[in-house]
Amino acid sequence: MAGKHTSAEPSAKAPRVERKATTPHARSWSAGFFVKLVLMAVVNALGIYVLISAATASQWGIFAAMLALILAADYVYFSKRTLALKYLIPGLAFLLVFQIFVIAYTGYVAFTNYGDRHMLTKEGATDALLLRSVERVPDSPQYPLVVVESGDDLGFAILDNGVIRAGTETQPLEEVDGVVVDNKITEVSGYDIVNLSELGTRQNEVTELKVPLTDDTEDGAIGTQTGGTGFVFQTAMHYDEDLDALVSDKTGKVYVANGDTGFFEADDGETLTTGWRVNVGFDNFSKAFADQRYSQPFVKVLLWTFAFAFLSVATTFLLGMFLALIMNDERMRGRKVYRTFMLLPYAFPAFMTAFLFAGMMNPKYGFINQVLLGGANVPWLTDPWLAKFSVIFVNLWMGFPY
């Protein structure tokens, strides 16, 4: 219409693109899904192996933690709502296993008497003491025997009335398949027979080994003195449940379980060699700080740890920064030569550098003593403090390029 302003015609809208709904990768039947399925099957298999091992050892805390990790991993990787966790859970799992668990277990051990004589539970210590206090039964049967190995465990295989029975120190004898030639065992199913040449180097281990006949330790065990013939040994002690003690069958001496020390202890103060773990509260800490035999070395090590950390980091940074500023000054001549010397540590492995300095500081024929000091024979490596400062010097030299 004349006299009226007409606006431009609206532009045509762009055609709308319809997007097809895609099936989530976690629930699709693509090749990637099957690869993930195989990988998760491997993870679950390893987790189930840990669960079985933990249950066998009655470690229910580890059992519960591993079960939670397996369930969490399966949920995360087969759910479409946990995309971020798919990237985080591997690192979180390793953090829990290798960091958090280690820290927590170390803290737990600090409040126990855990050590070389207190590594077992009370039941394990009792069985170990009963097995070790064995004596050969007079006029007992003799069995053709071979020394066998199952993984890292050493054991025996005997021929009992034509039947092969095999076991280890923790696994009582049980019937197994095998081959017998001329009344001699030549093959044992599930075990590797130890060669005669190897028995010579493991003689003490073989003669001290006792394999239980049954699950009941009082039934005796098989031992050998020759590596070819087995004899029946029985314990010279028995466990009295009413007294919670081990009693010597020869002398009648009673060793009562002491829950404070983790030892079987007699009235005269004598203790048996193997003990068990018990909680000791803050005794370890009071001993570490109150007993001078432990407190003085502990304080020295603690102070040196902080000193070493500070000197290694702070001085390396300060000296490195100082040298970097000097080497970048255009007024300095021969900068390329100096920079080449500074980069030499990159060309040598750290252990080779350590050997180099150890030789240079040798008190008898080292370069520093013989050449620089004119045969002064300064005991660099025998004096502990000089050795520590030598280590700092090596670290500083290795840190200059930074």
N, C-alpha and C positions, 0 to 999 in steps of 0.2 A: 504493500500500500504506500502511495506517495506521501512524503512528509513524515513518515515513521521510520525510525532506525531499526533495521532488522539485524539481528545477530547472526553470526556465521553458523552454518549448519554444524551440529556436533559431529566430531569425527567418529568413524565406525569403531566399535570396540574390537580389540584383538581377540581372536578366537581362543576360547578357554581350552587348555590342555588337560585332558583327563589323565591322572596318574593312577596307575594300577597299584593296588595294595600288595606289598611284598610280605612274604612269610618271614617272620623273625628267623635270623640265622640259627638261633639256639634250638629252633624246632623244625628246621627244614631238613630235607633228606639229601642235601648237597654233599659234594666230596669233602668240603671243609668240615661238615658235621661229623662225618665218619672218622676223619683224622682226629678231631677233638674227642670223639667217643673212644678211640683207641688210646689216646694220651690219658684221658681220665680213667680208663680201665687200668692202665699201668699205675697211675697214682693211687687208685683204690686198692690195687693188689699190694703195693708197698705198705699202704696204711694198714691193711688187714694183717700183713705179716708182723708189723709192729704191735698191733693189738694182741695177736696170739702170743708173741714173745712177752709182752707186758703181763698178760693174764697168767702165763706159765710161771713168771717170776713174782706174781702177786703184787706187781707195781700198779696199783689201781689209779693212782694219780696220773701217771703217764698214759694209762689206758683211756681215762676220761678225756684228757687233753687231745689225744690223737683222734678219738672218736668225734670230738667236736670239730677238729680241723677237717676231717674227711667229709662230714655232713655239710660244713660251711662251704668247702670247695665245690661239692656237687651242686649245692643250691645256687651258688654264684654263677657257675659256668653253664647251668642248664636253665637259667632264668633270664627273661628279657628286661627285667627291671634293675639289674645290677651291673650296668655297663662299666661304671667307674671301678667297681670292686674287681672286675676281671683283670684289671691292670695292677691293682693294689695287693690282692690277696697273696700272690707269690712272695713279694717282699715282706708282707706282714707275717706270713707263715715262717719264713726263714728268720725273721726278727724274733718271733716268739720262741723258736726252737733253739737258735744259736746264741741269742742274747738274753732274752728275758728268763728263759728256763735256766741257763747257765748261772745268771746272777742270783736267781732265787735258790737254786740248789747249792751254790756256794755259801749263801747266807744260812741255809739250813745246816750244812756241814759244820759251819763255824760254831754252832751250838751243840755239837755232838763230839764224841771221842773218836771219830772216824780216823783210822790210821792203818798201818800195816798189820796190826794184830786185832783190829776191830773193823773188819770189812764185811762181816757176815751178819745175818740175823741170829737171834739166839738159837733157833732151831738148827740153822745151818752150822753154827759153831759146835753145837752138841753132837751133831752127826759127824762132823769133821774130827772131833776129839775121839769119838768112839771108833772111827775107822783107823785113826792113827795109833791108837793104843791096842794094836792087835798082836797076837802071838800065834805061832804055828801050832795047830792042833796035833798032838802026838798020835801016830799011827793013822793019820787021816789019809784018804785016797789021794793018789797022784794022777794028774790029768795031762795028756799031751797038750801043749800050749803054744800059741804063736802070739806075738805082739802085733796089735792092729792099731789103726788110726782112723778116726772119723772126724774130718775137718781138722781142728787143732787139738782134739781130745785124744789122748792115748788110752788104749784099752787092751783087753785080752780076749782071745777066742780059744775055748777049750773043747776037747773031744770027750763027751760024757756018754758012754755006752752007745757009741756010734752016732750020737747027735751033736751037732755043732752048736755051741752056745757062746754068745759074744756080748760084751758090754764095756762100759767105761767106768770111771770113778763115780760119776753122777748117774749112770744108767745101769741098773742091775743086769745080770746075765739073763739073756732070753734066747730062745731057739731061733736060729737063722739058717738060711740055705748056704751051701758051700760045696767044696770039693775036697775029698780025702783020698790021698794016695799013700799006700803003705803005712797006714796008721798015722799019717801026718797031714795036717790041714794045709792045703795049697791055695785055697780060694775061699773068701768069706764075703757073702752078699752084703753090700752096704758099707764095707770097710776096706781099707787098704792095708795089706800086710807089710810091716816094717822089715826092711832088708837086714840081714845079719851084719853087714858092714856099718849100718847106721846104729845098730844096737850098742856098739862099742862106745860111741860118743854120747849115748843117752843111758848109760848103765845105771847111774844113780836114780834117774827118773823112773826106770823100769822096776828096779828092786824096791823102791818105795811105794810103787803103785799098788793099790788094793781095790779090786772090783767086787762090789757086793754080790752075794749069791741071790738074794731076794731084796724086796723093799724093806724088810726088817733087818736092821744092822746087826741085831743079836744073833742072826743065823750064820754070821761069818762072811768072809770074803775070800776071793782067790788072789794069791800073790805068787811070786816066783823069785828064785834066787839065781837061776841059770838062764832064763829067757826061753827055755824049751820045755820045762815041766812046771805045772801049777800045783800048789798046795793050798789046803784050807787053813785060813787064819780066823781066829775069833778074838773079839775084843776082850781086853783085860779089865774093862770097866763096864758098869751098867748104870743106866739113868734111873734114879728113884724119884717118881712123880710126887710122892708125899713130901719129901724133903726138898724137892726141886734142886737136886744135887747129883753129881757123878760120884760113884763109889768104886774104889779100887777093889777088884776081886781078890787080889793077893794080900794086900795089907789092911783092907777094910777102911782105909782113909777116906774121909768124906770131904768133897769139894762142893760147897754150897754156892749157888748162883748169887752173885752180888750185883744188884741192880744199879748201884751207884758207880761202880768201876767197870762193869761189863766183863767180869771174869768169874770163873769158878774158883772159889777161894777156900782153903782149909783153915782150921782154927789157928794154926801156927803162922799164918800169913802167906803160905805157899800158894801160888796161882798156877793154873794150867796155861799152856802157851797161847791158845787161840781164844779170843774173846768175841764180843758182839757189840754192835752200835747201841749206845744209850745217850739220852739227852743229859748234858752236863751244865746247862744254863750258861752263865757268864764265866765259868771256870777258865776257859781258854783265853778270854780277854784279860781276866785278872792275872793269869800266869804270864801273859805276854807283856803286860805293863808293870807288874810288881816284881817279877823275878828278873834279876839283873842278867842272868844267862840269856834271856830272850829280849828283854827290853832294850839293852844297850845296842846289840846288833840291829834290832828293829828300828830304833831311832836313827842310827847311822844310815841304814838303807833308805829310810823314808826321806831324810834330809838330802841324801845324794840323788834320789830320784827327782825331787823338785829342782835341785841345783842343775842336774844334767838336762832336764827339760828346758829350764830357763836359758842356760848357757848355749845349748844346741840351737834353740830357736831365735832368741833375742840377739845373741852376738852374731849368728849367721846372717840375720836380716840386716843388722846395723853395718857390719863389715861389708856385706854384699852391696848395700846401698851406697856406702862410701866409695867402694871401688867402681861401682857403676857410674857414679858422678865423675870420678877422675878419668875413667876410660872414655867418657863422652866429651871431655874437654878438648876442643880443637887445638889448644896451645900445647898439649902433651905430645911429645914425639914418640914414635915407635908404638903407637896404639895397637896396630895390627898384630905386632909380635906379642904384646902383653895379653891381648884378647885371645890369641892362640893358646898361650899357656893356661889361661883361665878356663878354656874349654876342654883341656886335656882330661879332666875327670870323667867327662862323658864317654871317653874312648876306653876307659878301664872299668871292669866290673868292681863292685865294692869290695868283694872278698880278696881280689888281687891287690887292691890298694892297701887293705889291711895287712896282707903278707909283706908287701913292699915296706911299709912303715915298721913292721915287726923286725924285719931284717936290718933296716937302717938304724934302729934303736937297740940292737943287740949289744949287751955290755962287753962282749969279747971281740967281735969282728964287725960290728955295725959301722956304717959310714959316719954316723954322727959322732960316735966315740973315737974311732980311729983317725978320721980325717979332720972333722971340724973341731974336735976337742983334743986332738993330739994324743990319743990313747988314754984318756982320763978314766975310762972304765966306769962310767956312771950307770948304776943298775936301773935303767929305765923301766924294764918290764917286770922286774922283781919287786919294786916298790909299788904298793897298791895305789897311792895317791898320784905318783908320777904316771902310772899306767892310765889312770882315769883322765888326767889332763892330756895325755897323748891321744886318747880316744876323742876328746873334744877337738883337738887339733886336726885329727883326720876328718871329723865331721865338718869342721869349718872349711877345710880345703875342698871337701866334696861339695859343700854348699855354695861356694863362691859363684858358680855359673848362674845360680838363681837370682 
